[in-house]
Amino acid sequence: MEINENLICKKIFISHSSRDAEFGQAIVELLLGIGMDGSKIIFTGDPQYGIPANQNIFDYLKSQINEDAYMLYLLSNNYYNSIACLNEMGAAWVKQNRYSLLMIPGFDSISPRFQQGGSKSAANCSPNG
């Protein structure tokens, strides 16, 4: 299997609802298990990969999105009910960050919440670009 070095070298920002943190934690463990450096993972559901203690949450997340972090959206009804999640998605959309969509069990591309978002790449979960 060929590894895309450009993706591995970037940070991966796991955008998720705090109510779905266990799914994000599983992804963190997978990334670490395949050899990704933990310092390149942004996951606010775990203090080890979240906002540094001396940083303003909004400034930190903005800086990570501005550095073209690869966005991994964990979509769920909880995600769409979270203004913070939608702000992250919107900020990365404006920056045109590359992304992938993962749908939490019980949420899929036929969900009216997802359909109203109008994402064209969701059916095959391909990154834009």
Secondary structure in CASP SS format (residue, H / E / C, confidence):
PFRMAT SS
TARGET T0000
AUTHOR 0000-0000-0000
METHOD secondary structure of the structure
MODEL  1
M C 1.00
E C 1.00
I C 1.00
N C 1.00
E H 1.00
N H 1.00
L H 1.00
I H 1.00
C H 1.00
K C 1.00
K C 1.00
I E 1.00
F E 1.00
I E 1.00
S E 1.00
H C 1.00
S C 1.00
S H 1.00
R H 1.00
D H 1.00
A H 1.00
E H 1.00
F H 1.00
G H 1.00
Q H 1.00
A H 1.00
I H 1.00
V H 1.00
E H 1.00
L H 1.00
L H 1.00
L H 1.00
G H 1.00
I C 1.00
G C 1.00
M C 1.00
D C 1.00
G H 1.00
S H 1.00
K H 1.00
I E 1.00
I E 1.00
F C 1.00
T C 1.00
G C 1.00
D C 1.00
P C 1.00
Q C 1.00
Y C 1.00
G C 1.00
I C 1.00
P C 1.00
A C 1.00
N C 1.00
Q C 1.00
N C 1.00
I H 1.00
F H 1.00
D H 1.00
Y H 1.00
L H 1.00
K H 1.00
S H 1.00
Q H 1.00
I H 1.00
N H 1.00
E C 1.00
D C 1.00
A C 1.00
Y E 1.00
M E 1.00
L E 1.00
Y E 1.00
L E 1.00
L E 1.00
S C 1.00
N H 1.00
N H 1.00
Y H 1.00
Y H 1.00
N C 1.00
S C 1.00
I H 1.00
A H 1.00
C H 1.00
L H 1.00
N H 1.00
E H 1.00
M H 1.00
G H 1.00
A H 1.00
A H 1.00
W H 1.00
V H 1.00
K H 1.00
Q C 1.00
N C 1.00
R C 1.00
Y E 1.00
S E 1.00
L E 1.00
L E 1.00
M E 1.00
I C 1.00
P C 1.00
G C 1.00
F C 1.00
D C 1.00
S C 1.00
I C 1.00
S C 1.00
P H 1.00
R H 1.00
F H 1.00
Q H 1.00
Q C 1.00
G C 1.00
G C 1.00
S C 1.00
K C 1.00
S C 1.00
A C 1.00
A C 1.00
N C 1.00
C C 1.00
S C 1.00
P C 1.00
N C 1.00
G C 1.00
END
